[in-house]
Amino acid sequence: QVQLVESGGGLVQAGGSLRLSCAASGRAISIYDMAWYRQAPGKEREFVARITWNGVSTNYADSVKGRFSISRDNAKNAVYLQMTSLKPEDTAIYYCNVPSRNTWGQGTQVTVSS
């Protein structure tokens, strides 16, 4: 059983940057693709980014492409989301996910002020 804990959220001004971390425990995540999702108030949870198990391939939602970067460190059993040029519409709770196991963290709040 994999447990996921997100951190790194906070309040930032538009144009600023944040780096989210997802720490996994329980078992190694090195064999799993990993993903980030987000859910804004009153909206459905939406896909943000995904990275393959070996970190070779990534893909992003159109809304964050060119601004966000997903990475991983399998030695640390962790996944990251570097967010730059943040916009107010990026405000949401951000969740780490193991797609193949439908495993979710508790989320970390990101608030971008205009």
SVG drawing of the C-alpha trace seen along z (x, -y; Angstrom):
<svg xmlns="http://www.w3.org/2000/svg" viewBox="-19 -41 37 43">
<polyline fill="none" stroke="black" stroke-width="0.4" points="0.0,0.0 1.4,-3.4 0.7,-6.4 1.2,-9.9 1.8,-13.2 1.9,-16.5 3.5,-19.6 4.8,-22.9 1.6,-24.7 0.9,-28.3 -0.1,-31.8 1.8,-33.4 1.3,-36.4 0.5,-36.1 3.7,-35.5 5.3,-33.8 6.6,-30.2 6.0,-27.3 7.5,-23.8 5.2,-21.0 6.5,-17.8 4.9,-14.4 6.5,-12.0 5.6,-8.4 5.8,-5.7 4.7,-2.1 6.4,-0.9 8.6,-2.1 7.0,-4.2 9.8,-3.6 7.7,-1.1 4.7,-3.4 3.8,-6.3 2.9,-9.3 0.6,-12.2 -0.6,-15.5 -4.2,-16.6 -5.9,-19.7 -9.4,-20.7 -10.5,-24.3 -13.5,-25.4 -16.8,-24.3 -15.0,-22.5 -14.2,-18.9 -10.8,-17.5 -8.6,-17.9 -5.4,-16.4 -2.3,-18.5 0.8,-16.4 2.1,-12.9 5.5,-11.3 6.5,-7.8 8.0,-5.4 11.6,-6.1 11.1,-9.8 11.7,-9.6 8.4,-10.9 6.0,-13.6 2.8,-15.1 0.8,-18.1 -2.6,-19.7 -2.7,-22.4 -3.5,-25.0 -0.1,-24.5 2.1,-23.5 5.3,-25.6 4.8,-26.8 4.8,-23.6 7.3,-20.9 6.9,-17.4 9.9,-15.5 10.7,-12.6 13.5,-11.2 13.0,-7.5 15.9,-7.2 13.9,-9.6 10.6,-8.0 9.3,-11.4 7.6,-13.4 7.7,-17.1 5.7,-19.8 7.6,-23.0 5.1,-25.7 6.1,-29.0 4.3,-32.1 1.4,-31.2 -2.0,-32.7 -5.0,-33.2 -6.8,-30.4 -4.1,-28.0 -5.7,-28.3 -6.7,-24.8 -5.9,-21.9 -3.2,-19.9 -3.1,-16.1 -0.5,-13.6 -1.7,-10.4 -0.6,-6.8 -2.8,-6.3 -2.5,-2.5 -3.6,-2.1 -6.0,-5.0 -4.1,-6.2 -4.3,-9.8 -2.7,-12.1 -4.6,-14.5 -3.7,-17.5 -2.0,-20.8 -3.6,-24.2 -2.2,-26.6 -3.6,-30.1 -2.5,-32.6 -3.5,-36.3 -3.9,-38.8"/>
</svg>
